[in-house]
Amino acid sequence: MQKIILLLLVFPIYAHAVPIDWHGVFGVDTTLIDNFRRVESKVDNSATAGTQEVALANGAHANASFQSYLFRLNPTMIINDAATFKGELTSGYGRGGRLGDDSTRSFDDDMGNALFLNNTATGNNSLIINKLYVELYSDTATYVIGRHSAHWGLGALVNSGDDTWDRHTFVRDGVTLKFKIGNFKIEPYWSKVSSNSSLTRATKVKEYGFSLLYDNNDSDLALGILFGKKASSKFDTSITRDLSTPASSLGETDVKITDLYFKKGFGDISLALEVPIISGDLGFAFAAGQEAKYKAKAVIFKGEYQASDSWSFGVDAGTVSGENGQTNSYDAMYLNPNYQVAKLLFRYNRRAVSDTTKNIYDSYITNALFAKLGMDYSSESWVLRTAFIWAVAQETASAGQTAFNHTKNQTFTAVTNQDDQLGYELDFSIDYKWNNEITVGSSAAYLFTGDYWAYTNSTTKNVADNSFLLQLRTSIDF
């Protein structure tokens, strides 16, 4: 935080050289999650393979209470008519941290293979550069060069994180070309994702592809496709397999993403659909020398009816594939952590409550069939939102079969059968716009916990217990 303050003091000295537009977000919140373990038992059985239990926090408490801050600073520097420099500066992983700690909690290494296509910036409590790029303008195209964000469709997989409380941003370190021909937008891209210490060409993880979008404002119609490819060499040891132990090099990979998007408006009604599909080879994901395919998919739907200037009604639904534990292919889809449909279910990494090496906001919708009904009321200064969410699991454990723990990203042998009910949830939130920049809000959520979360993979049975959330927050958009 000291480096950020120093940066803010020093930059204005040079601001007279070129015009700089400063904007960004700062927010703080306080959150209480009652019974974050979602079971009645006060005995910690979280070490059992396959169990859905999470560890008890210090003092054997089943309640979590924490305060966090969110910070991002986005300078825009106009070099001339043909070039603009942009960036995003923040502190800590996930664009901030918890109040009272050193903000060193970072990316969950246990989820490496599950998030093979999820690019986010990482770091600790030092000054973090999430984005640093230049836009070059020509008569034919716009060239985006450097570390920049990307967004596609509903943001189910590729999500730039532009909303106020988004903790993550999907980034590319490379080049994106943006062409616009009539109603068509074409954006080919190339990026370098990561590499080990070697500088040889063979050890680089590369990502490239394109998006094609037809967007007609007159007919309120948009449809398109994002196609990408991400590959690593068998000589690259920087990526390890984590679906079973011991960990070793993932080896050669060749993974493709095909993401279809459709949106249509009918007056006050808007409908949108996104279908991300992942396929290809995921290397030695389960065992050394045993190649595994990648077969994951999701179907995400969003509908909205604007009944009046004040009232709107919405429906969100989706199916997100899970992994069944068979080692010939990896079938689980993990959506972007910014894409959430509930205030409590799916939203928090509950293992981070007691494990200081993990981040509370590294949580993903996966292995689920869900539906959400929402109703919003807005006035000049107030926004009230209510929602009902229901969800079941796509894949569950069967006694005597190999199964998969989607929370720990690990295979295990099931001893007992697992229920598929994730539960249903009631959400309520209210936001008051103090002015155009400042918003004060609160949220409440009550989860009727499904028996899926009571699974212990042993003859010792848990009883699912309901959980609720209370939150107060304030944010400044400038």
Sequence and secondary structure as in RCSB ss.txt:
>XXXX:A:sequence
MQKIILLLLVFPIYAHAVPIDWHGVFGVDTTLIDNFRRVESKVDNSATAGTQEVALANGAHANASFQSYLFRLNP
TMIINDAATFKGELTSGYGRGGRLGDDSTRSFDDDMGNALFLNNTATGNNSLIINKLYVELYSDTATYVIGRHSA
HWGLGALVNSGDDTWDRHTFVRDGVTLKFKIGNFKIEPYWSKVSSNSSLTRATKVKEYGFSLLYDNNDSDLALGI
LFGKKASSKFDTSITRDLSTPASSLGETDVKITDLYFKKGFGDISLALEVPIISGDLGFAFAAGQEAKYKAKAVI
FKGEYQASDSWSFGVDAGTVSGENGQTNSYDAMYLNPNYQVAKLLFRYNRRAVSDTTKNIYDSYITNALFAKLGM
DYSSESWVLRTAFIWAVAQETASAGQTAFNHTKNQTFTAVTNQDDQLGYELDFSIDYKWNNEITVGSSAAYLFTG
DYWAYTNSTTKNVADNSFLLQLRTSIDF
>XXXX:A:secstr
 HHHHHHHHHHHHHTTTS EEEEEEEEEEEEEEETTT BS  S  TTSTT       TTS   EEEEEEEEEEEE
EEEEETTEEEEEEEEESTTSEEETTS       GGGTTTTTT  B    SSEEEEEEEEEEE SS EEEEEEEE 
  TTSSSS    STT    BEEEEEEEEEEETTEEEEEEEEEEEE S  SGGGEEEEEEEEEEEEETTTTEEEEE
EEEEEEE TT  SSB  SSSS  B   EEEEEEEEEEEEEETTEEEEEEEEEEEEE  SSSBTTB  EE EEEEE
EEEEEE SSSEEEEEEEEEE    S TTEE      TT  S SSTTTS GGGGT TTS TT     SEEEEEEEE
EEE SSEEEEEEEEEEEES    TTSEEEETTTTEEEE SS    EEEEEEEEEEEEESSSSEEEEEEEEEEEE 
GGGG  SSSS   B  EEEEEEEEEEE 
